[in-house]
């Protein structure tokens, strides 16, 4: 967007000058991505205080004629610790926000229902952009497996990213253990959040052919894990949008994911050989079916990967700018 003449300032409540920037004449749009971030932590009282400060700030910048845009990545906080505060936040956002961007069409229809009757609210469906060429992708499968200590004859299921309760990694581990396939391997890599650490450790005990890397994966090392894998599994119990699936596609890897919201639409966009969806929860049957299909589709590779041109960041930025201009007209 900056290449197209639209300056971007990353707002931060912790930086005093951010308030000045937000109120200045230089900026006309205040774009929010994750409003639920204000209700984090263990103390509901503190979360409520931050929420009220957030409300006061939004009301203030609206007095200065700023337009508020919300990209609705999720309908609620992932962990859902404070449901009453979440409802309070959602009610406020649907009342105060001028423009809503949904990353999937189904979500757009839901937003329209929430804002029905208010002709001043604007909505748009704009895809999440891909990440192709943003990360190094120079290492082949053989070298990636050599560096990670994974045998070449194994079919590798990969889970990559921060490990939190809602992502259902324990469910994936149990499904994999039930699969009990001699030529398969489950590779899990990412930081484990404290809310799931003990439970995950119990599930990993006496688990054969599971390689667990409990650490943050650096950007330059993503290629190792993706190019080592045959399929990436996102076993979430609930999911509205998935940047992870876009990252998988950007590395030319098929994704095994629940048949929910954006994943269903993404499958229709890029094809079922790239987004393989399943009903219900992850299971050994789901893993076995995915493995069989991908082996049959062995021609798939990063070289003849999915067509994700519709998700090009330049295209997405142009659509976002057009939406901004419609709000300012």
N, C-alpha and C positions, 0 to 999 in steps of 0.2 A: 504493500500500500504506500509506503514511503517513496518507492521508486515512481509511483504515479502521482506524486505531489501532495500526499496527505501525511503530515507529520504525526507521529505517534509518541505519546508520553505515557510511560508506565507508572500508574498511580500507586502510591504506597502510603497507607495511613501512618506508618511509623516515621515517615519523612515529612517534616513540617512544611517544606516548600511545595509538597504535593497539593496541599490545600490552595495555595496561591496559584499554582498552575491550573487547577481545576476551575477556579473562578475567573481566570484571566480571559480576555477577549480572543486569545489565540486558539482556544479550544471550544468547540460547539457541541461535541458529542462526548458523553461519558459512557463508555462501553464496559459492561459488567459480564464476566464469564462465570465466576463461581461465588455467588452471594452467600452460599451456605458456609463458606470459609469463616464467616464472622461468628458462627456459633460452634466453634471447636472447643476442645478442652473437657475437663472433668467437672467443672463447676457450672451449674445451670445459672446461678446468679450472675457470675462474670460473663457468661455467654449472653445473657439477657441485657447486661449493661452494654456490651459491644454492639449488640443488635440495635439498641436505642440510639447509640452514637451514630451508627450507620444510617438509621432512619433520619436523624437530624441533619446529617450531611447531605443526603439525597434531597431532602426538602429545601435545604439551603441552596444547592446548585440549581434547582429548578426555579428558585426565585431569580436567578441570574440567567434565566431562559436557556439553560442547557437541556439538550435532549438526552434522554436515558435510553440506552439500548441494552438488551439482555440476550446473550446467546445461551439458550437453555440446554446446557450439556446434560444436566440431570434434573429430574423433577423434585428430588429431595437429597438430603445429605446421605452419603453412602452408608455410614454407620447408624444414622437415625437415632442418636442418643437423646435428643430433646425434641420429640414430636410436636409438642405445644409451641415451641419456639419456631420450628420449621413451618408450621401452619401460619403463625404470625408473620413470618418472613414472606412466605408465598403470597398471602393476602395483600401485603404491602406492595410487593413487586408487581402483581397483576393490576393493582390500582395506580401505581406511580410511573411504571415504565411506559415510554412512548412507542418503542419499537421492539418487537420480539423476533429473534432469528432462531429457527429450529434446524437442527442438523439432519432431521429425517421428516418425511411427509406425514407420518402418523402423529408425530409430536406436534406438528403444525396444526393439525385438525383439533387436537386437544387444547392447544393454546387459544385457538379461535373460539372454542366453547367457553373457556375461562374469561375471555374478554368480550363475549357476545353482548351487544347492546351499546358498546362504546365505539362510535364511528371514528374517533380520533386515534385509536390504537392501530398501528401498522404491523403486519407480520410478513415473514418471508421464509422460504425454505432454501437454505444455502448449504451446500455440502461441506463436510469437514475436508480440508485439503490433504493430499498425500504427502509423504516425506521422502519421496524418491530424490536421490542426489543430495540430500541434506546430511547423510551419514556415509562414511567410508564403506565401500562394498567391493573389495578387491581380492578377498581371499576365497579360494575354492573350497569345495566340500572336503576333499581329502586333507588339506592343510588345517582346516578348521577342526576336524575331528582329531587330527594328530595333536594339536595344541591343547584340546580339551580332554584328551585321553579316552575318546569314544571309538570303539571298533567300527570299521567300515561296513561290516555285514549286519549291523543293527538298524532297525527301523526306529527313528528317534521322534518321540513326542516331546514337544518343548512347551514349558510355561516360563515366560520371561516377564519380569516386572516386580513392582512392590507387592509383597504378599500380605493381604489383609483378609479379614474374616469373610467379607461379602464376595470375595473372588473365588471362594470355594475350592481352594487348592487341596484341602484335606479330602474333599469329595473326589477330586481327580486322582489323588494317591490311592484311595480305596478302589476306584474303578480300575486303575492300572494293575493293582495287586490281584484283582479278580480276573483280569485278562489273562495273566500268567502265560504270556507268549514267549517262547525261548529266544526269538529273534528281535524282540522289542526292547527299548530302553526309554525311560522317562527322565528327561533333563529338566530340572527346576533351578532357576537362577533369579536372585533378587533379594532385597532386604526383607526380613520378616518383622512385621509389626508386633509389638508386645501383646496385642489382643489375641493373637493366634499362635504365638511361639511355642508354648507348652503343648497345646493340642496337636500342632503339626509334628512336633518331635515324637510324640507317641505314635502317630500314624506312620512315621518313617522307620520305626523300629522293626528290625528283621524284614525289611523290604528289599527284595532282590532287584537288581538292574534299575535302581533309581539313583541318579547322580544329582546331588543337591549342592548348589553353590550359594551359600548364605552371605551374599555381599551385593552391594550396588554395582551394576554393570555400567562401566564407562561408555560414553558415546562411541569411542573408537573400537570398543570390543563387541558392540552389538553384532557386527558382521560374523564374528566367531560363532555365536550361538545360533543365529538365523541360518547361516550356511551349513552348520552342523545338522540342522533339523530337517525332517521330512514333512512335518506338519506342526503348526502352533495351535495349542489348545487354550481357549478362553472359557473356562467352565463356570462362569459366573451364574449365581442363582437368579440375580436380577441385573438387568443392564438396559440402559436407555440409548446411549451412544457408545461408540468404542473407537478411541484414537488408536488403541492397540491393534485392532484389526487393520487399520490403515497402514500402520507401521509394518505389519506382517506382509501386506500386499506390496508395499514399497520395496521390500527385500525379495519379492517374488516367491513368497511362501503361502501355501494354502492354510486356511484357518478353520478349525473345528469349533463351533460356537452354538449357543442356544438360539432357537428360532424366535427371536424377540426383536421388536422395534427396528433400530437402524441395521442390525445384522441381516434381517430378512430383506430389507430394501437393498443393502449392499450386495447380497447374493444375486438379486435380480439385475443389478447394474454390471457386475463383473463376471458373473457366471457361477454355476454351482460347483465347478471344479476348483474354484478358489475360495469360496465361502461355503463350507459344508455345515448346514444347520441340522440340529436334532431337537426333538420334542422332549420336554421334561428335563430331568437331571442327567448329568454325565454318568455313564455306566460303562461296564466292560463291553457290552454289545455295541455301544456307540463308538468306542475306540476301535473295536475289531472291524466294524463296517467302514469307518474312515480309513483305516490302514489298507483294507482290501481295495477300496476305490482308488486311493492314491497310487498304490502299486500298479494298478491297471492304467493309470494316467501318468505313467513314468516319463512321458515326453515333456511333462511340465518342468520348467526350470526357470531360473532367473533370466536367462537369455531370451526366452519366448514367453515372458511373464504376462500378467493380466493387463488389460487395457484400462488404465486409470487416468486417461487424459481428461475425462470429465471432472476429475478431482484436482486438476492442476492449480497450484496456489495463485498463479497470475489470474486465472479465470475466477477463482473464489474471491480474490481481492477486488476485482472489477464489480462483481455482483454486490459485495459488501459496500463499496463506495456508492453504487447506484442506490442502495437502500438508504444510506446516510443522506444522500441528496434528496431523496423523496421525503425524508423527515424534515429537512431544512427548507423545502420549497414553500 
